Amino acid sequence: MPFRCMPTALPEVLILEPTVYEDARGTFFESYSDEGFATATGRVPRFVQDNHSVSAPHVLRGLHYQLVRPQGKLVRVVRGSIWDVAVDLRRDSPSFGRWVGVALSAADRRQLWVPEGFGHGFVVTSDGAEVLYKTTDYRHAEHERRVRWDDPTLAITWPLAGTPLLSASDAAAPDLAEAELFDRVGSP
C-alpha cells in the first residue's frame, strides 16, 4: 500500500504517510495515486487543481475556505516545514469550531487531508517552506472566505515565536462569530 492513514482528533481530517523506498541512489515514493488514496481513506475525491505556495519564515496563511464550491485539500511540504491547521466550520457538525494542528515537513513526507467544510491555514516553522496542495474544486476568488487566525473562540495554539507575517486580507479576517460559515458541507 502506498500510504498509511492515521486519524487526527477530528475523524475526517487525516494524516497520510507514504511508503518510502530508500537505497544508495536515494529515495522513491508515490506522492499520490487515486487507488492508494481510496484504499487508505475510503474516499475517492476528484482533484482538479494543484497549488504551489512558497513562503518566507514566520509566514502564517489562513484560515481560508471557499463558502460556495468548497475545496477538499491534500497538503504536503516539499521544502522546509509547517504547522498545518484544519478547523471544522460546519455549524451542524458535532465538532464545529474544533481544530487540529499537524507538523508537516519535506523530511517526513506526510500529507494532511482537509475535507470540504473545513478552514485551512499553516505557519512556516523553518527557514522558508514550499507547500503543494491538491484541491477538489477550482479557486473561485468571489467565494473565498477567511476566519481570523487568532480568534479567541477557536484558541488555536500556533507554534509562534513572535508576530507572524500575514497578508492584509488575513490580518483583516473576521472572528468566527462574524464569519460566513457552512450550515453543512456545500451549503452556505
N, C-alpha and C positions, 0 to 999 in steps of 0.2 A: 504494500500500500504506500503511495507516495506521501501521505500526510498522516500525522497523528493528531487527533482532535481533542482539545482539552476545554472543559467548561470553565466559565467565569462565574462570579457572583450573580450575574444576570444570565439566565439559561440560554437566551437567544444569541448572546454575544459570545463568540467562540475564538479560541486561540488555535491556530493551525501550525504545526511544526513539521517541516518537510523531512523526508528521509534523505540524508546526505551521504553520498558515496565519495570517499577520500582515498587517494593513493599518492604516490610520489609525484605525479603530474599536477595534482591539485584536487579540486572538488567538482562534483556534478550533483544537481538536484533538479527536480521538476518544481518550478515555482508555481505552476498552476496547470491543472487539467480538469475538464468537466467531470470526467469519471472519478478522479481522485477526490474532488470537492464533494460530489454527490455521495460517495461512499463514506467519507469522513463526517459529513454534516447532515446527510439526509435531505439536503436541499439541492435544487437544480436551477440556480439563478441564470439569467441571461445577461451576461456582461456586455455592455455596448460602448464603453469608453474607458480608456486608460489615462490617468493623470499623473504628472511628474512634478513634484514640489521640491524646490531647492531652498533651504532656509539657513540663515546665519545662527550662531549660538544665541541662546536665550529667546528665540522667536517662539511665540505662542500663537497658534492658529486655531480659531474656534471660539465658541461651539457653533458649528454650521449644520444646516439641514435644508432640504427643499420641501416646502409645505405641500405643494402640488407636484405630482410626479416625483415622489420621494425616491431616494437612492439608497440601495444597499451598497456597502463599500468593503472591499477586501484590501487591507492596508499592509504594506511591507516597506522595510527600510533597506536601501541599497548602499548607503554610506552614512556612517555615524550611528546615533541612537536618539530615540524619542521616548516620551512617556505619552501613550495614546489613551484617550478617554472616550467612552461612549455613555450617553445619558438617555434614558427612556423618556421620550416626550409624548407618549400616547396617554391622554387623560384617562382612558378607560382601562389602562393596564394596572395590574396589581403592583407592578414595580415602577409606576410613574414617578419621575423625579429622582430615581436612584441612578447611580453611576458606578462604573467600573473603570479602573486605570490599569494599564499593562505596559511594561517596559518592552520595547521592540528595538532590535539593532541589526545592523548588517551582519554582525558576527553570529548572532543566534538564529538568524534567518526566519524567525517566527513571523506569522501574519495574524492580523486581527480581522474577524468577520463582524462588521457592524451592520445589522439589518435595517431595513426601511423602518421609519418611525423613531429612529434614534438620532440625537445630536452627536456630532463628532468633533473632536479637537485634539491637538497634541502640542507639546512643548519640546523643543530641542534640548537634549541633555548632554550633548557632545559639542565638539568644536565644529558645528555645522552638521547638516543632515540632508540627505536626498530621500524622498519618500515617493513610492509608486503606489497608486491605488486604482483598482478596477471599480467601476460603478455600474449599477443595474439600470440606470437611466442617464440620459444626457444632461449636461449642465444647462439649466434654464435660469438665467440671472434674475428674471422677474419673479421667480418662485423661491429664491434664496432667502433664508431667514437665519437669524442668529439669536443666541442666548448669551448673556454676559458670562464670561469665563470665570469670574469670581463672585457669582451670585451667592449671597449668604444662605439662601434656602437650600441650594444644592450642596454647598460647603465642600467643594472638591478640594482635595489635598494635593495640590500641584507641587512637584519637587523643584522649587524655585529658590535660587539664591539671589534675591533682589527683585526688581521690577522687570517683567518680561517685555520684549519688543512686540508691539501689536500694530495691526493695520488700523486706520482711522475708523473703518466700519466695525471692527471687532471691539475697539475701545468704546464705541457708542451703542453697542448692542443692549437691548433691554434686559431687565431681570426676568426670571421665569414667570413671575406674576403678571407681567405686561406683554409677554411674547405671544404671538400667534402659534398655537400648537395643534397637534393632531387630536381629533376626537378618537380616532382609531387609525391604523395604518391605511394610508391612501385617502383619508378623509380629513380635510382641514376643518 
